[in-house]
Amino acid sequence: MYTTVESPAPTRLSRERILDVAVRVVEAEGLDALSMRRLAQELDVWPMSVYRYFRDKDDLLDAVVGAAAERVALPSEEGSWKEQLRDLLHRARELLETDAPGLGGQFPRALLTPGVMRFSEAGLRILGEAGFEPRQATRAWRALLSYTLGSQGFAPEGTDPDWPRRVRTAVASLAPDEYPALSSSATEVVAALTDDSEFDFGLERLLDGLEAALDGVAGVQPS
């Protein structure tokens, strides 16, 4: 059983209206509540009417993520290229940690939507202006974006309150003779997998490496 999500006054069906109602459902009840049938009920139309605008639920979810990404303000062009990239990737991460349950996990498959590609456009612009050649810039951006997306595999405490306990239990249950490295560094392992600030540690190492490569090839002064 579900509750009715407050929808806009009935108007002519359109892609924008469908998307608006889909976002309302996800924000109110989470991703699992969204289905083509549920959406049709909220819109008071036949389910097949929705399929005229979206091929399937995956197509709809891509559009929902793209719409969420479009609402994220991109960073200003002030500051060094490293500062701009830090800001940009933190904003991408905030989108991944959206309050709508399950929506952030759809980000990787929605990479080619215009809304999400705004992040890639901004990232490549920043890298290009820093002095990276197109091939270098695209490879660097892939590494940075892959790292940011992958970091979501380690659920921070704010996302999953039970995560720290689960990590401690898992590490403590390991046999020291079979997992000597993990067992001898148990405290550090738990901290690394549960402290959200670890994202910044990894990001800084990537940015430092890119800066060193740029400095070595182009003679650019460190930022």
Backbone bond lengths (Angstrom), bond angles and torsions (degrees), N, CA, C in turn:
res aa  C-N    CA-C-N  psi(-1)  N-CA   C-N-CA  omega(-1)  CA-C   N-CA-C  phi
1 M - - - 1.471 - - 1.529 108.92 -
2 Y 1.304 116.22 141.15 1.450 118.64 -179.55 1.513 110.08 -134.90
3 T 1.298 114.91 161.54 1.452 120.52 178.18 1.515 109.49 -93.56
4 T 1.299 115.79 152.14 1.462 119.76 179.90 1.521 109.64 -78.35
5 V 1.320 115.64 129.68 1.460 120.89 177.92 1.514 108.39 -84.68
6 E 1.314 115.48 133.07 1.462 119.53 179.88 1.512 109.89 -61.48
7 S 1.308 116.92 122.03 1.462 122.16 -176.51 1.520 110.08 -114.22
8 P 1.361 115.38 161.53 1.445 118.45 177.76 1.526 110.71 -65.73
9 A 1.317 117.69 162.03 1.457 121.01 178.37 1.523 109.26 -57.26
10 P 1.347 117.50 141.94 1.461 120.97 -177.51 1.518 111.83 -53.41
11 T 1.299 115.29 130.50 1.453 121.49 175.99 1.514 106.74 -139.33
12 R 1.289 116.28 178.66 1.451 120.65 179.02 1.524 109.99 -60.49
13 L 1.320 116.92 135.77 1.458 121.19 -177.34 1.531 110.11 -64.86
14 S 1.326 115.36 136.89 1.456 121.23 178.88 1.524 108.32 -152.37
15 R 1.306 116.11 166.22 1.460 120.91 177.78 1.532 110.35 -60.06
16 E 1.327 115.83 -41.30 1.455 120.28 -178.65 1.529 111.54 -64.85
17 R 1.332 117.16 -41.43 1.459 120.43 -179.68 1.529 110.79 -66.76
18 I 1.330 116.76 -42.76 1.464 120.82 178.11 1.519 109.99 -60.06
19 L 1.314 115.67 -45.35 1.461 120.54 -178.59 1.521 111.24 -64.48
20 D 1.321 117.05 -39.65 1.460 121.27 179.69 1.529 110.75 -61.67
21 V 1.323 116.96 -44.29 1.461 120.93 179.86 1.521 110.55 -68.96
22 A 1.331 117.80 -37.96 1.468 121.33 178.36 1.523 110.46 -61.40
23 V 1.318 116.56 -43.36 1.467 120.91 178.55 1.526 110.11 -62.98
24 R 1.326 117.76 -39.98 1.465 121.48 178.96 1.527 110.77 -62.04
25 V 1.331 116.87 -42.41 1.469 120.74 -179.78 1.518 110.10 -64.33
26 V 1.338 116.70 -46.60 1.465 120.73 -178.33 1.519 110.92 -63.98
27 E 1.327 117.27 -43.91 1.461 120.35 -179.11 1.520 111.79 -65.98
28 A 1.330 116.90 -32.95 1.458 120.51 -177.16 1.526 112.56 -82.75
29 E 1.342 117.47 -37.21 1.458 119.79 -170.42 1.529 114.66 -129.83
30 G 1.312 117.73 -5.73 1.451 119.35 -179.94 1.513 113.05 96.58
31 L 1.308 115.06 167.29 1.459 121.77 -174.38 1.522 113.13 -64.24
32 D 1.325 116.80 -35.14 1.469 120.19 -176.93 1.523 112.48 -64.50
33 A 1.322 116.71 -21.95 1.463 119.78 -178.61 1.523 112.47 -78.76
34 L 1.317 116.55 -14.71 1.460 119.96 -174.84 1.531 111.69 -87.35
35 S 1.302 115.88 127.74 1.463 122.60 173.46 1.516 107.22 -147.95
36 M 1.317 116.58 163.01 1.452 119.36 -179.80 1.528 110.21 -64.28
37 R 1.338 117.16 -37.19 1.461 120.50 178.64 1.532 110.64 -66.12
38 R 1.346 115.90 -44.60 1.464 119.53 179.76 1.523 110.09 -61.72
39 L 1.300 115.78 -41.58 1.458 120.64 -179.43 1.524 110.56 -62.89
40 A 1.339 116.25 -41.93 1.464 120.29 179.31 1.527 110.68 -63.52
41 Q 1.320 116.99 -37.44 1.459 120.42 178.33 1.529 111.37 -65.60
42 E 1.325 115.38 -42.04 1.467 118.80 178.68 1.526 111.50 -64.32
43 L 1.329 115.78 -33.53 1.461 120.92 -178.28 1.525 112.43 -87.54
44 D 1.353 114.69 -10.22 1.464 121.14 -177.88 1.527 111.09 59.90
45 V 1.345 114.64 48.79 1.467 120.96 177.29 1.524 108.28 -135.95
46 W 1.310 116.91 169.74 1.461 121.06 174.82 1.525 108.86 -73.09
47 P 1.354 118.61 143.92 1.477 120.88 179.99 1.518 113.57 -52.58
48 M 1.337 117.08 -37.82 1.464 119.06 -178.14 1.520 112.29 -63.58
49 S 1.331 116.37 -22.45 1.469 119.02 178.59 1.523 110.76 -65.84
50 V 1.336 116.39 -34.13 1.464 120.91 179.36 1.525 110.43 -68.59
51 Y 1.334 116.44 -36.50 1.462 120.74 -178.76 1.523 112.72 -67.38
52 R 1.306 117.61 -13.47 1.468 119.91 175.73 1.520 110.35 -69.70
53 Y 1.345 116.94 -23.05 1.460 121.72 -176.28 1.526 113.29 -108.14
54 F 1.331 116.76 -26.27 1.469 121.49 179.59 1.524 108.89 -134.13
55 R 1.321 116.70 128.98 1.463 120.97 -175.35 1.525 112.13 -59.22
56 D 1.338 116.03 -42.60 1.453 121.27 -178.10 1.523 108.67 -161.18
57 K 1.325 116.70 -174.90 1.457 120.05 -177.54 1.522 111.27 -64.58
58 D 1.332 117.76 -36.77 1.462 120.07 178.98 1.526 111.04 -61.01
59 D 1.321 116.06 -41.99 1.459 120.71 178.28 1.530 110.01 -62.73
60 L 1.319 116.22 -39.97 1.456 121.32 177.87 1.521 111.40 -65.11
61 L 1.343 116.87 -44.25 1.461 120.94 -179.61 1.521 111.62 -63.47
62 D 1.327 116.43 -38.98 1.468 119.54 176.13 1.532 109.94 -58.07
63 A 1.324 115.52 -43.08 1.457 119.71 -178.73 1.526 111.18 -68.30
64 V 1.339 117.21 -35.47 1.467 121.08 178.55 1.527 109.81 -64.11
65 V 1.348 116.56 -45.46 1.461 120.87 178.84 1.525 109.83 -64.25
66 G 1.330 116.23 -42.64 1.463 119.72 178.82 1.518 111.65 -60.23
67 A 1.337 116.31 -39.46 1.461 120.26 179.06 1.520 110.67 -66.34
68 A 1.345 116.52 -40.26 1.463 120.29 177.95 1.521 110.21 -63.89
69 A 1.352 116.39 -39.85 1.467 120.54 -179.85 1.518 111.39 -66.15
70 E 1.311 117.20 -34.51 1.460 120.53 -179.64 1.523 112.18 -66.79
71 R 1.328 116.30 -22.66 1.465 119.76 -179.64 1.527 112.45 -83.28
72 V 1.341 116.64 -9.15 1.466 120.35 -179.96 1.524 109.19 -84.54
73 A 1.310 116.42 123.11 1.465 120.65 179.11 1.525 109.89 -73.01
74 L 1.305 116.69 130.51 1.460 120.77 177.93 1.532 109.50 -78.16
75 P 1.341 116.47 154.58 1.470 119.36 -178.02 1.523 112.15 -67.15
76 S 1.325 115.04 160.96 1.455 119.91 177.41 1.523 108.97 -71.83
77 E 1.313 116.10 169.94 1.462 120.97 -179.80 1.520 111.43 -94.62
78 E 1.310 116.24 18.57 1.459 120.33 178.67 1.520 110.23 -91.77
79 G 1.334 116.36 156.03 1.455 121.13 179.73 1.520 111.66 90.95
80 S 1.329 115.84 174.88 1.462 121.18 -179.66 1.524 110.26 -70.54
81 W 1.327 116.14 165.86 1.461 119.10 -179.70 1.524 111.36 -63.29
82 K 1.329 116.87 -33.29 1.462 119.78 178.25 1.528 110.52 -67.84
83 E 1.318 117.01 -40.87 1.463 120.48 178.56 1.523 110.81 -63.63
84 Q 1.324 116.05 -41.43 1.463 119.58 179.39 1.524 111.32 -64.49
85 L 1.336 116.81 -40.98 1.463 120.15 179.79 1.530 111.37 -67.78
86 R 1.324 116.69 -39.13 1.473 119.36 176.86 1.523 109.87 -57.44
87 D 1.327 115.18 -48.30 1.459 120.86 -178.49 1.529 110.56 -61.84
88 L 1.316 116.62 -45.84 1.463 121.78 -177.88 1.529 111.34 -61.15
89 L 1.322 117.07 -46.50 1.452 120.48 -177.20 1.526 112.09 -71.35
90 H 1.313 116.62 -31.03 1.466 118.78 174.42 1.529 110.47 -67.22
91 R 1.317 116.59 -35.65 1.465 119.48 178.22 1.527 110.42 -69.60
92 A 1.325 116.62 -37.27 1.462 120.05 175.49 1.522 109.91 -63.46
93 R 1.311 116.25 -39.03 1.460 120.55 179.86 1.520 111.51 -67.96
94 E 1.311 116.73 -35.40 1.462 119.99 176.48 1.523 110.54 -62.99
95 L 1.336 116.16 -35.54 1.458 119.88 177.14 1.529 110.07 -66.19
96 L 1.330 116.44 -39.26 1.457 120.56 178.52 1.523 111.54 -65.17
97 E 1.319 116.21 -28.23 1.460 121.21 -178.48 1.525 111.04 -98.33
98 T 1.333 116.35 26.91 1.454 121.27 -178.67 1.514 111.62 -53.62
99 D 1.332 115.89 151.57 1.455 120.82 179.94 1.521 112.60 -68.38
100 A 1.331 117.96 -21.61 1.457 120.13 179.59 1.527 108.86 -71.66
101 P 1.332 118.92 111.53 1.465 121.48 -175.06 1.524 113.33 -55.38
102 G 1.329 115.18 125.83 1.458 120.78 175.59 1.508 115.57 88.11
103 L 1.329 117.78 -14.57 1.465 119.81 -174.98 1.515 112.14 -69.20
104 G 1.336 117.31 -39.09 1.456 120.21 -178.57 1.520 112.66 -59.49
105 G 1.323 117.17 -32.28 1.463 120.69 -179.36 1.517 113.28 -68.33
106 Q 1.329 117.13 -14.38 1.460 121.13 179.20 1.526 112.47 -85.64
107 F 1.334 116.64 -9.16 1.463 121.68 -175.83 1.537 112.91 -55.25
108 P 1.344 119.11 -48.39 1.471 118.57 -177.06 1.518 114.13 -58.04
109 R 1.327 117.95 -39.54 1.463 119.21 -177.35 1.531 111.82 -79.15
110 A 1.332 116.62 -10.31 1.461 120.34 179.55 1.523 111.88 -102.05
111 L 1.338 116.96 18.91 1.465 120.71 -174.66 1.525 113.77 -59.39
112 L 1.334 117.11 -27.43 1.463 119.75 -175.29 1.526 113.41 -94.30
113 T 1.327 117.60 6.74 1.460 118.94 175.00 1.527 108.87 -77.55
114 P 1.329 117.85 148.01 1.468 119.93 -178.97 1.519 113.09 -54.99
115 G 1.337 117.36 -38.40 1.457 119.60 -178.94 1.512 112.92 -61.84
116 V 1.331 116.86 -45.41 1.460 121.04 -179.23 1.522 111.06 -73.21
117 M 1.333 116.50 -33.83 1.460 119.54 -179.08 1.528 112.57 -68.28
118 R 1.334 116.99 -11.30 1.469 119.66 172.82 1.528 110.07 -59.06
119 F 1.340 116.25 -36.09 1.456 120.48 180.00 1.526 110.34 -67.36
120 S 1.335 116.55 -42.54 1.466 119.51 178.94 1.522 111.27 -66.61
121 E 1.319 116.38 -39.06 1.471 120.03 177.33 1.530 110.10 -59.88
122 A 1.324 116.10 -45.85 1.463 119.91 -179.40 1.522 110.86 -66.61
123 G 1.339 116.79 -41.55 1.461 120.37 -179.67 1.520 112.36 -62.58
124 L 1.326 116.68 -44.50 1.462 120.14 -179.91 1.527 111.23 -68.57
125 R 1.323 116.85 -34.75 1.466 119.47 176.92 1.522 110.34 -62.28
126 I 1.334 115.85 -46.56 1.464 120.63 -178.48 1.526 110.47 -61.25
127 L 1.330 115.96 -45.97 1.466 120.04 -178.64 1.525 111.39 -66.89
128 G 1.324 116.06 -38.69 1.462 119.60 178.81 1.523 111.51 -64.25
129 E 1.328 115.94 -43.39 1.462 119.78 179.52 1.522 111.95 -68.52
130 A 1.337 116.52 -22.98 1.467 120.38 177.83 1.519 111.82 -74.63
131 G 1.341 116.67 -19.38 1.454 120.17 178.88 1.510 115.05 119.45
132 F 1.339 117.87 1.60 1.458 120.55 178.67 1.525 109.94 -74.77
133 E 1.325 115.88 137.61 1.456 120.52 172.94 1.529 108.39 -69.79
134 P 1.347 118.27 158.19 1.463 120.97 -176.98 1.534 114.45 -49.77
135 R 1.343 117.32 -45.42 1.459 119.50 -179.71 1.528 111.11 -64.95
136 Q 1.326 116.74 -41.79 1.458 120.87 178.17 1.527 110.51 -64.39
137 A 1.317 115.60 -42.55 1.459 120.42 -176.78 1.524 111.62 -63.95
138 T 1.334 116.30 -44.42 1.462 119.40 -178.03 1.530 111.08 -67.67
139 R 1.330 117.02 -37.61 1.461 119.54 178.07 1.529 110.71 -68.83
140 A 1.321 115.91 -39.25 1.462 120.13 178.84 1.530 110.19 -65.30
141 W 1.329 116.56 -43.11 1.454 119.78 -179.18 1.527 110.90 -64.81
142 R 1.319 116.48 -39.97 1.470 119.02 178.18 1.531 109.91 -60.14
143 A 1.321 117.06 -43.66 1.467 120.33 -179.75 1.527 110.69 -63.08
144 L 1.322 117.07 -43.62 1.457 120.92 -178.85 1.525 112.12 -66.92
145 L 1.338 116.06 -43.85 1.462 119.33 -179.19 1.523 110.98 -69.76
146 S 1.341 116.75 -38.85 1.470 120.26 178.56 1.522 110.35 -62.45
147 Y 1.323 116.21 -41.06 1.464 119.94 178.40 1.524 110.55 -62.85
148 T 1.335 116.38 -43.60 1.460 120.81 -178.58 1.527 111.38 -64.06
149 L 1.327 116.49 -44.65 1.462 120.51 178.68 1.528 110.54 -65.69
150 G 1.321 116.52 -42.76 1.458 120.70 -178.30 1.509 113.23 -65.79
151 S 1.324 116.59 -28.20 1.456 119.68 -178.52 1.520 111.73 -63.17
152 Q 1.338 116.66 -21.56 1.461 119.56 179.74 1.518 112.62 -71.79
153 G 1.333 116.38 -12.30 1.457 119.22 176.57 1.511 112.32 -70.15
154 F 1.333 116.43 -17.42 1.459 121.75 177.02 1.521 106.84 -104.51
155 A 1.328 116.00 93.41 1.457 120.75 -174.66 1.512 111.63 -62.56
156 P 1.322 119.48 116.09 1.463 121.54 178.11 1.509 110.85 -70.10
157 E 1.309 115.89 163.44 1.457 121.06 -176.02 1.517 112.47 -57.98
158 G 1.335 116.51 -36.91 1.458 118.67 -178.52 1.513 113.01 -65.70
159 T 1.352 117.52 -24.61 1.447 121.11 -179.50 1.520 111.71 -89.23
160 D 1.312 116.68 -39.02 1.457 122.19 -178.90 1.522 108.42 -134.02
161 P 1.326 117.89 97.09 1.469 120.62 -176.21 1.517 113.44 -58.86
162 D 1.315 117.88 -23.29 1.462 121.59 -176.86 1.527 112.07 -87.82
163 W 1.323 117.11 -7.19 1.461 121.43 -174.12 1.530 113.58 -60.07
164 P 1.333 120.90 -48.45 1.471 120.09 179.73 1.524 112.80 -56.44
165 R 1.328 116.75 -42.60 1.471 119.44 179.63 1.524 110.88 -64.23
166 R 1.316 116.38 -40.54 1.466 120.44 179.84 1.521 110.87 -63.57
167 V 1.334 116.28 -40.29 1.468 119.76 179.18 1.524 110.58 -65.37
168 R 1.335 116.48 -46.88 1.464 119.84 -179.79 1.527 111.23 -60.55
169 T 1.334 116.60 -41.67 1.467 120.65 -179.93 1.520 110.93 -64.67
170 A 1.322 116.59 -42.55 1.465 120.77 -178.30 1.525 111.25 -64.63
171 V 1.331 116.73 -44.43 1.463 120.15 -179.27 1.526 110.71 -68.00
172 A 1.340 116.97 -40.93 1.466 120.82 -178.52 1.526 112.48 -65.77
173 S 1.343 116.07 -25.25 1.461 119.72 -177.50 1.524 113.41 -82.29
174 L 1.322 117.76 -7.16 1.458 121.08 -177.36 1.533 111.21 -74.98
175 A 1.316 115.49 142.99 1.461 120.99 176.60 1.526 108.21 -78.80
176 P 1.343 118.44 120.25 1.471 121.44 -176.53 1.518 114.40 -55.43
177 D 1.343 117.97 -32.89 1.456 119.33 -178.43 1.533 112.01 -73.91
178 E 1.332 116.84 -22.51 1.470 120.51 178.49 1.529 112.07 -94.38
179 Y 1.329 116.37 -28.26 1.461 120.90 -178.56 1.530 108.90 -129.86
180 P 1.324 117.58 62.79 1.467 120.34 -175.74 1.526 114.15 -62.61
181 A 1.320 117.51 -39.35 1.468 120.10 -178.20 1.529 110.87 -66.56
182 L 1.323 117.16 -46.11 1.458 120.76 179.53 1.534 111.25 -66.76
183 S 1.311 116.34 -42.25 1.462 120.27 -177.77 1.523 112.12 -65.90
184 S 1.314 116.68 -40.64 1.466 119.74 -178.25 1.523 112.62 -74.41
185 S 1.335 116.50 -16.18 1.475 120.55 179.90 1.523 110.57 -118.77
186 A 1.330 116.51 30.90 1.468 121.06 -173.66 1.518 112.92 -54.37
187 T 1.330 117.17 -46.71 1.467 120.42 -178.32 1.519 111.05 -61.90
188 E 1.323 116.13 -43.90 1.470 120.83 -178.77 1.537 110.75 -68.13
189 V 1.343 116.01 -37.74 1.469 119.93 -179.98 1.528 110.16 -63.79
190 V 1.319 116.54 -46.11 1.462 120.43 179.35 1.526 110.03 -60.26
191 A 1.327 116.96 -44.06 1.464 120.56 179.85 1.525 111.22 -62.68
192 A 1.331 116.38 -43.19 1.462 120.66 -177.63 1.525 112.03 -65.29
193 L 1.326 116.81 -33.93 1.462 120.37 -176.86 1.518 114.03 -90.31
194 T 1.316 117.58 -8.67 1.466 119.47 -177.38 1.529 114.19 -121.33
195 D 1.314 117.08 -13.16 1.467 120.39 -178.97 1.521 109.49 -91.65
196 D 1.320 116.49 115.62 1.467 120.75 -176.66 1.521 112.50 -64.49
197 S 1.334 117.70 -21.47 1.465 120.22 -179.78 1.535 111.79 -69.80
198 E 1.327 117.07 -13.17 1.461 120.25 177.75 1.526 111.18 -62.32
199 F 1.323 117.03 -24.75 1.462 120.17 176.48 1.517 110.07 -58.49
200 D 1.325 116.33 -43.26 1.466 120.24 -178.74 1.527 111.72 -66.96
201 F 1.333 117.20 -34.16 1.462 119.87 178.15 1.524 110.02 -60.69
202 G 1.326 116.42 -49.11 1.460 119.94 179.77 1.512 112.55 -65.26
203 L 1.327 116.02 -40.20 1.461 119.93 -179.53 1.521 110.88 -62.91
204 E 1.326 116.91 -41.52 1.460 120.05 179.36 1.526 111.46 -62.89
205 R 1.340 116.97 -37.92 1.465 119.42 179.70 1.532 110.08 -66.11
206 L 1.330 117.13 -38.55 1.458 120.08 177.51 1.528 110.86 -65.32
207 L 1.315 116.48 -45.82 1.466 120.24 -179.57 1.521 111.67 -64.99
208 D 1.336 116.62 -38.01 1.468 119.75 177.71 1.524 110.29 -63.97
209 G 1.330 116.09 -40.51 1.461 119.65 179.20 1.515 112.09 -65.07
210 L 1.326 116.28 -41.14 1.457 120.17 178.03 1.522 110.99 -66.03
211 E 1.326 116.46 -39.16 1.460 120.41 178.75 1.524 110.54 -63.93
212 A 1.337 116.70 -41.16 1.464 120.45 179.47 1.520 110.78 -64.45
213 A 1.340 116.60 -40.39 1.456 120.24 179.24 1.522 110.75 -65.84
214 L 1.318 115.79 -41.69 1.459 119.97 179.43 1.517 111.17 -66.29
215 D 1.308 116.37 -41.58 1.460 121.41 -179.95 1.522 110.70 -64.22
216 G 1.334 115.56 -38.51 1.468 119.32 -177.88 1.514 113.09 -71.49
217 V 1.355 115.96 -33.88 1.469 119.52 -177.33 1.523 112.58 -86.22
218 A 1.358 115.00 -43.29 1.460 118.14 -172.25 1.516 114.57 -107.34
219 G 1.341 116.96 -6.06 1.448 119.46 -179.34 1.516 112.81 70.18
220 V 1.363 116.62 26.81 1.449 120.82 179.75 1.514 109.51 -78.03
221 Q 1.316 116.75 137.73 1.460 120.70 179.24 1.533 108.96 -70.19
222 P 1.333 118.25 141.38 1.465 121.26 178.85 1.532 110.37 -57.31
223 S 1.371 115.11 146.15 1.452 119.25 179.88 1.517 110.72 -86.28
